Amino acid sequence: MYKVIKDNVEYEAYLARIEELEDAKPNTSQGDELELISLLVQNYEETNFPLPNPDPIDVIQFYIEQRGFKNKDLVGIIGDKSIVSLVLNRKRGLTLQMIRNLHHKMQIPYSLLFQE
């Protein structure tokens, strides 16, 4: 019987079982077992190995690169050429209006633009 993972020993055992079941077909007893164990492992990882929030400037630069844009393409989205330079060089923070524009015009999720 499976239960919530409480320590690394259980975690490692569940990972080993996932490897054994990795070729299981969906909607079979082994497929259901794989799905259940995967959820338990995911829960343990999210609790014990949280990912840090990405830096908003790194996110913007990633989106620019992925879309084949240049820094100058941000002119009008976050401000004039000098504002774009200041923001990308981390000498000026993002304003709420800049974040809104980045979200609406570049489809960058709000959650990636706000720092906690």
C-alpha positions in Angstrom: 0.0 0.0 0.0 1.3 3.4 -0.9 1.4 6.4 1.4 2.6 10.0 1.5 6.4 10.0 1.2 8.0 11.2 4.5 11.7 10.8 3.9 14.5 10.3 1.3 14.5 6.5 1.8 10.9 6.2 0.8 11.4 8.8 -2.0 14.3 6.7 -3.5 12.2 3.5 -3.2 9.3 5.2 -5.1 11.7 6.4 -7.8 13.0 2.9 -8.3 9.5 1.6 -8.6 8.7 4.3 -11.2 11.6 3.1 -13.2 10.2 -0.5 -13.1 6.8 0.7 -14.2 7.9 3.3 -16.8 6.5 1.3 -19.7 3.2 0.5 -18.1 0.1 1.1 -20.2 -2.5 3.7 -19.1 -5.7 2.3 -17.6 -4.1 -0.9 -16.4 -3.3 -1.8 -12.8 0.4 -1.0 -13.4 -0.5 2.2 -15.2 -2.7 3.3 -12.3 0.1 2.4 -9.9 2.6 4.4 -11.9 0.2 7.4 -11.9 -0.3 7.2 -8.1 3.4 6.9 -7.3 4.2 9.7 -9.7 1.8 12.0 -7.9 3.3 11.1 -4.5 6.8 11.7 -5.8 5.7 15.0 -7.3 4.2 16.1 -4.0 7.4 15.2 -2.1 9.6 17.0 -4.6 7.5 20.2 -4.6 7.6 20.2 -0.8 11.2 19.3 -0.3 12.9 20.7 -3.4 11.1 23.9 -4.3 12.3 25.7 -7.4 13.3 29.3 -6.8 11.3 32.0 -8.6 13.1 33.0 -11.8 14.5 36.5 -12.1 12.1 38.6 -14.1 14.9 40.1 -16.3 16.1 36.6 -17.1 12.6 35.7 -18.0 12.3 38.7 -20.4 15.6 37.9 -22.0 14.5 34.3 -22.4 11.3 35.4 -24.2 13.2 37.8 -26.4 15.7 35.1 -27.4 13.0 32.4 -28.0 11.0 34.7 -30.3 14.0 36.0 -32.2 13.5 39.5 -31.0 16.2 42.1 -30.1 16.3 44.3 -27.1 15.1 47.2 -29.3 11.9 45.4 -29.8 11.0 46.2 -26.2 10.9 49.9 -27.1 7.3 50.9 -26.7 6.5 47.9 -24.5 8.5 48.9 -21.4 9.6 52.4 -22.5 12.1 54.2 -24.7 15.5 52.9 -25.6 17.2 54.3 -22.5 14.5 52.8 -20.2 14.8 49.4 -21.9 18.6 49.5 -21.4 18.2 50.5 -17.7 15.7 47.7 -17.0 17.7 45.0 -18.8 20.9 46.1 -17.0 19.0 45.9 -13.7 19.5 49.5 -13.0 15.8 50.2 -12.9 13.0 47.9 -11.7 9.9 47.0 -13.6 6.8 49.1 -13.0 3.3 47.7 -12.9 2.6 49.2 -16.3 5.7 47.6 -17.8 4.6 44.2 -16.4 1.1 44.7 -17.8 2.6 45.5 -21.2 5.0 42.6 -21.2 2.1 40.3 -20.3 -0.3 41.6 -22.9 2.2 42.2 -25.8 4.6 39.3 -25.2 2.3 36.9 -23.4 4.8 36.6 -20.5 2.8 35.2 -17.5 2.4 37.6 -14.6 3.7 35.0 -12.2 7.1 35.1 -13.9 7.4 38.9 -13.9 6.6 39.5 -10.2 9.2 38.9 -7.6 8.2 37.7 -4.1 
